[in-house]
Amino acid sequence: MNLEKYISESGVYILPSKFEPWGVSVQEFAISGFPLLLSDAVGAADRFMDDKNGLKFKAVDESEIIRAMKTTAKKSDQELIEMGKASHEKGISLNQKIWCETILSVINK
């Protein structure tokens, strides 16, 4: 499978997980500048998504996923670009230096 091809043909990242304690892919797509549609079971949503760059929906509620998709589809290209920019900013806010500092602070306690 050529994942890069599918990603380049996409415009929004959707992760409808029923259980996802973190979800590394959320940061990867945020850094890449994608608007995010994430279920409420995705732990990384709290760090990488807010009302500026995405929508959250109930994990097991099909109508909620559809609502989020329809809401996003109604946005203008410029609104989606702005959402992508907000995602990128949130995505780069957590980097290796911050991870290392966090780990060291836990170890040093």
N, C-alpha and C positions, 0 to 999 in steps of 0.2 A: 504494500500500500504506500502511495506517495502522499504522506500527510501534508507536506509542504504545499502541494498543489491544492488540496482542499482548504487549507488555511488561507492561502492567497486569494481564493475565490469566496471567502467568507467576510462578513462584516460585523458579526456579533458573536460573542462566546456564550454558549448556554451550557450550564452544568446542572442537570436535574437530579442529582444524587439523592438517594434515600438516606445514605449514611456516608459522610465524608468529614472526618475529624479536622482535616486541614485542606488539602487540595492544592498541591504545588502548581498545577496547571493554571490556577486562577491568577497567581502572580505572573506567570509567564505570558498569559494573554493580556493582563493589565499592562505590563511593560510594553507589549506589542501594540498597545493603543486600541484595544477592542472594548466597546461597551459590553457590560456583563449582565447576564441574566442567570441568577444563582438561586438554588433552592435554599430553604431555611435550614437545611441539614449540612450545609457547607461551612465549615469552621472559618476558612479563610475570608469569607464574605465580610466578617466584622473588621478585618484589617484592610481589605482592598476594594471594598465597594461601599458607596453611599448613594444618596439620591441624585448626585451629580453625574454618576457614571454607570448606573445600572438599576435593575429592579430585582427584588427578592420575591419568591413565590413559595407556597407550601409544597413540600417535597412530594407528597403523594396525591396532590390534587390536580388532575389533568386540566380542569378549567382554569386554574390559577396560572399554569404554564402557558396556556393559550392566551389568556389575558395579557400576560407579560409580553408575549411575542407580538400580539396585535398592537399593544401600546407602543412598543418599540418600532414596529413597522410603520406607524403613522408619523414618526418623527421625520423632520426634514434632514437632508444630507448634512447641513450645517450643525444641527443639533446632535447628530450622531458623531460628527467630527469632534465637537466639544466634549461629548461623553468620552470619546477615545482619548482625548488629551488629558482629561481628568483621571482616567484609568492609568495612563502612563505615569502621571505624577504620583499616584498612590502606589503603583507597582515599584517604582524606583526608590520609594521611601524606605524600603527594607532591603538592605544590601549586606554583603559579607561583613563589612566592618561593624555594622549594628548587630548582626547575629553573633559575632565573636565577642563584642562587648557584653551582650546579654548573657552569653554562656559563662564568660569570666566572672560576671557579677554574681551569678548563681553559685559558681564554684567557690568564690571568695567569701561567701556568707557563712 
